[in-house]
Amino acid sequence: MKRFVLGVIGLAAGASMLSSAAQAECGEVTITEMNWASSAVITAAAKFIMEQGYGCKVVKVPSATLPAVTSIAETGKPDIATEIWLNSAPVYRDLEKAGKVKTATNVLSDGGEEGWWVPKYLVEKHPELAKIEGVLANPKLVGSQFHNCPVGWGCRVANDNLKVAFDLEGNGIKVFDHGSGETLATSIAAAYADKKPWFGYYWAPTSVLGKYPMVKVDMGPYVADIHSCNQKKDCTTPGKSAYPTATVLTAVTTDFAKRQPEIEALMTKVTFTNAIMGEVLAWQEENKASPDETAVYFLNKYKNVWGGWLSADAKKKLAPLLK
């Protein structure tokens, strides 16, 4: 790892000697750095590759999903917005139809996952716990408790309706409402430490699910109308529905795609599975690493992944790091 970091530093130093013509050819690229861990890592990795492989001058723009989409609509900037969770920005499709943005790729190839989970070690002993019917029929096997989201989170509203639809308490499962995301995460870590029962809500990709293998409970099919009602505090008819898989994408402005087709082509390939991103985020948390340091870890460990993103010319420039 240290050797790779030194190699990265050396390559970066060498990159500063790229010809002005090469830098002018790419020019400045603006890219979002959303205010959560996975997005920051994606941006850091993409920035390094664009700068060292394509000769760009990359400027990170701190943002979040809605501000990023609004900025593109009003100013045409930033050039690239990565990790847009579509369920948080329905207006994005309007911008796409208006020709202001293009979808480059689903940056999380599996999509964002939400749901009810149990530890893998429980399912290995009791396979029936992989389905909600098995959980409800065996409450003691999951500790007779459901770990719920903190108040104020969107998942709290949905879970409060789902607990009624599945009659958790009627089936012997008490609902514990966590006061923060930290205590929710800690409860999983504590359960894993002693291989104890655990059942509750979580999402991916996250460092927690990257570190602690969990199985998402099959809650039955996703039903759009039911889920829509479950997301409302005043839902009068809570129903049984799985959480949908969230589309998480990278977008480029149409102007940028015309101006920089090679970079657009690169961004169509910059994708991460939830398993890889979860593992990377778990490493980041364990090592208290910055996004840039975590990007270096990703670049070191997953050369076979990002090497396939590169153009032939960029692959030549980055060849020393692909060995």
N, C-alpha and C positions, 0 to 999 in steps of 0.2 A: 504493500500500500504506500509506504513512504517513497519507494522508488518510483511508483507511478505518479505521485504528487510532484516529485522533483522533475519527472518527465513533462508533466503538464506545465509546470513553471517554465521549464526550458523552452518548450514549444511556444508558450505564450510570449516569451521574450523574443524568440525568433520571429514570431508573427508580426511583431511591431516593425520588423524590417521589410514587410511586404511592400511591394511597389505602390506608389501613390495611384498609379493607373488601376491597379487591382482593387484598391479601396474605393476609388471613384466609381468603378464599374458597379459595385454593390451599393455603396453609399450608406446613409444612416437608415437603420431599421428600428422602429419602436415596437415593443412587445409588452403585453401586460404581465405584471407580477401580482396575481391575486393574493388576497390576504389569508391564505391557508397553506399548510405545509406542502401538499402534493403539487399544487400549482407553482409554488416558488421553486421547487426542485425541477419541474419540467422546464420552466423558464430559464433557470441557470444552465441546464444541460443544453437547451436549444441555443442560448446566447453563446456558449463556448464553441459549439459546432459552427454556428454562423460566422463568428469572428475568426476562428482558427482554420476553418475549412473553406470558407467562402469569401473571406476578406471584408466582411461587413463591419460597420461601427454600430453596435447594438445598444440601445437605450431602454432600460427597464422602466415601466410606468406602473407604480403601485396603484392597485385598483381592486374592484370586486365585480361580480357579474353584472349587476344592473348599471353601475356607473360606467363600466366599460362599453356596454351596448349603447348607452345613452350618448357617450362621447363619440362613438363611431357614427351614430345617427346625426349628431349635430356638427361634428368637425371633420369626420373622415379619418380620425386618428384614435387609437394607435393602429399601426399597420397590421399587427397580428394580435389576436385575443385568444389566449389558450385557456383551456378548462372552463368553458362556459357551460354551466349546468342549465340545460334548456328548460327544465321545469321551473327554474327561478327567473327566466327571462323569455316569456312567451312572445314578446315583441320582436325577438330576434328573427322569427320567420317572416315578419312583415318587412324587415330590412333586407332579408334575402330576396323576397319577391320584388322589392323595389330596386334590386340590383346594386345595393350598396355594399353587400358582403357576399363572400363565397365560403361555404363550408369546406375546409381542407380535409378534415378527418375526424373520426371519433377518437379523441386523444386517450380516453380510457376505453380500450377496445371491448371490455366486458360491460361497460356502462357503470354508473354509480349504483351500488346495491344498498338497499335498506331492508330490514326485516327483523324477525325474532330468531334468536340463535341459542344453541346449546354447545358446550365444549365437545370437541371431537372424541375425547376419551369416554364421554358418557354414551355417545352413539355407538362406539366400538363395543361397549358392554351391553347396550340396550338399543338395538337398531330401530326399534319402534319409535324412539324419541326423535327420529328424523322427520316425523309427520306430526302435525298438531293434534290429530286424534290420539296418537300414542302419548303425547305430553299430557293431554287432558285426562286420559285414562290412568296415568301413573304420576300423579302430582308429587309424591314423595321422592321419586327418582330425580326430580329437578329442584328439590329443596322446598317444594310447596310455595314457591315465591316467583313473582315476575318482576324483573328490574326495569322500571319505567324511566322515560326521559324526564329531565328537569322541566319545571314550568317555564313557559316562554318559548320552548322549542316547538317547531312545527310537528315533529313526531309525537309530542306529548298529546296534542289534540287527536291525532289519528289513533294513537294507542288507547286513549281514554274511551274512544268509541269502539275500538276493536275488542277491548277487554269485556265490554258489554255484549257484543255480538258473539264472542266465543264463551261467554259466561265463565270467565276465569275463576272468580270467587266461588261460584256455584259448583265448580269442579275441584275445589279445595286448593286453589292457588291464590294467595294473597298478593296484592299489588304494592310494591314498594316504590314510592316516588323519590327519585334521587334529587338532591339539592343542586348538583352541578355535574358537568361532564366529567370532571376529575374523579368524583366518587363513583360514577358509573364505570369508568375505565378501571379504577382501582378494584372494584368488586370482581371484575373478570380476572385480574392479576392474582387477587387473593384466592379465588376459587382454584385457579390453576396451580398455585403453590402447594395446595394440599389435596388436589384432585377431588374437590368437592362439587356438589351439584350447582348448576347455575342455569338460569333461563331468563332471557330478556331481549331488549332492543339494542341493536348496534348497526353500524354502517361500514361500507368499504368503498374505496381503499383507505385504511387508517393504519397507524403504527400498531394499534392494539390487535387488530385482526391479522396484521403481518407477523406479530410475535406469538400470538396465542391462536392455534388452529381451532376454528369454530365451524359448526355446521349450521347452515341456514335452514330453519324448520320450514317444511312444506306446509304453507297455510292455505293451499288450494289455489284456484285460478285468480288472476287479477281481473277485477271487474271495474271498468272505468267509472261508471255511474256510482257504484257503491263506494269506491275509493274517494271520489269527489265529495260525497256526502261526509265520509269519515274524516275528511280534512277540515270540516267546519264545526265550530263549537256548538252551534245550534242544530246539528244534525239530529232529526227526530226519529230516523230509522237506521241506526247503525247496522252495518251488514258485514258479512264475512268476505274479505278480499285480501289477496296478497299485496304487498307493496310493488309498484311497477319498477322496472329497471330504468334508471334515469339516463337519458342521452347526454353525454358530456363531450363537447366538441372543441375543435380549434377553428377559428374563422380568420380569414384575411380580407381586407378591403379589396374591392374589385380594382380600384386604381393601383393598389400595390401589386396585385396579381399580374396586371398588364405591365407594370414597370419592372417587376422582379419575378419572372416566371420560374427561374431556377430556385429561388428561395421558397416560392409557393410549392414547387414540386417537393422540396425537402420537407416542408411542414405537413404535406399529405402523408408522410411516412412516419412522423414522430408520434408513435403510439405506445402505450404501456398497458400491460395486463394488470388487473387488480392484484394478482399474486406478486408480481415483480414490484409494483409500487408499494404494496404493503410491507414487503421485506425491506425495501429501501428506507421507508419511513420508520420502521422498527429500528434499523441501524442508526438512523439520525437521532432518534430519541435516546437510545442507549448511550450514544457517544456525545450527546448534547452538541451536535454538529450544526453548522450554518447551512443554508441552502446550497451555497457554492461548494462547501466541503462534501455535502451529500451528493451533489452532482458528480464530483470527482469519484466518489465511491461507486456510483452507478456506472460511470464511464469505464472504470477499472473492471468491475465485475461482469458487466453485460456487454462486452465488446461485440459479441455475436449478434446482439440486438441492434445497437446504434450504428454498427458498421454497415448494416443493410440499408440505412437511411441515406447514405451519402452518394453524391454524384461521383463519377470516375475521377474527376480532377480533385474533389475534396478528399476522396479516399487516399489519393497519393499524398496530399499534404498532411493527412493525419495518420499515415501508415505507421510511423514509429509507435503510436499509442495503440495500434490494433494488433501488435505482435504478442 
